[in-house]
């Protein structure tokens, strides 16, 4: 009887161990996926009269200033990608 109890407890322990590892792995993967999107900054390569310059959103105080800078560069004949 005690042997059966130990066996059942062992199987429960192993089962929980694998479930917890899968759950932790899933949450870790989701966290890394979310962090990868939040840490990226938007950058565009703008070519102006033969020179290429990288314009990044992090260099500006707001997203609207970044968009305005791209618009102004394109108004002067630059191509931004």
C-alpha positions in Angstrom: 0.0 0.0 0.0 2.8 2.4 0.9 4.6 1.5 -2.2 1.6 2.3 -4.3 1.3 5.7 -2.5 4.9 6.5 -3.2 4.5 5.5 -6.9 1.4 7.7 -7.2 3.2 10.6 -5.6 6.2 10.1 -7.9 4.0 10.2 -11.0 2.3 13.3 -9.7 5.6 15.0 -9.1 7.0 14.1 -12.5 3.7 15.2 -14.2 3.7 18.6 -12.4 7.4 19.0 -13.1 6.9 18.6 -16.9 3.8 20.8 -16.9 5.5 23.5 -15.0 8.5 23.4 -17.3 6.3 23.7 -20.4 4.3 26.6 -18.8 7.5 28.4 -17.7 9.0 27.9 -21.2 5.8 29.2 -22.8 5.7 32.3 -20.6 9.4 32.9 -21.1 9.0 32.7 -24.9 6.1 35.1 -24.9 8.0 37.6 -22.7 11.0 37.5 -25.0 8.7 37.9 -28.1 7.1 41.0 -26.5 10.4 42.5 -25.5 11.8 42.1 -29.0 9.0 44.3 -30.4 9.1 47.0 -27.7 12.9 47.4 -27.9 13.0 48.0 -31.7 13.2 51.5 -32.9 11.8 52.6 -36.3 14.5 53.7 -38.6 14.5 54.8 -42.2 17.4 55.1 -44.7 17.0 58.4 -46.5 19.0 59.0 -49.6 19.6 62.7 -50.3 21.7 63.7 -53.4 23.8 60.6 -53.3 24.3 60.5 -49.5 22.4 58.0 -47.4 21.5 58.8 -43.8 19.7 56.7 -41.2 16.9 58.6 -39.5 15.6 56.9 -36.3 12.5 57.6 -34.2 14.5 57.5 -31.0 16.4 60.6 -32.1 13.2 62.7 -31.8 11.1 63.7 -28.8 7.9 62.4 -30.3 6.6 60.3 -33.2 5.0 63.3 -34.9 8.4 65.1 -35.0 9.9 62.0 -36.5 7.2 61.8 -39.2 7.6 65.6 -39.8 11.3 65.2 -40.4 10.8 62.4 -42.9 8.2 64.5 -44.7 10.5 67.5 -44.9 13.4 65.4 -46.2 11.1 63.9 -48.9 9.9 67.4 -49.8 13.5 68.4 -50.5 13.8 65.5 -52.9 15.2 62.7 -50.7 13.8 59.2 -50.9 13.2 57.4 -47.6 12.7 53.7 -47.2 
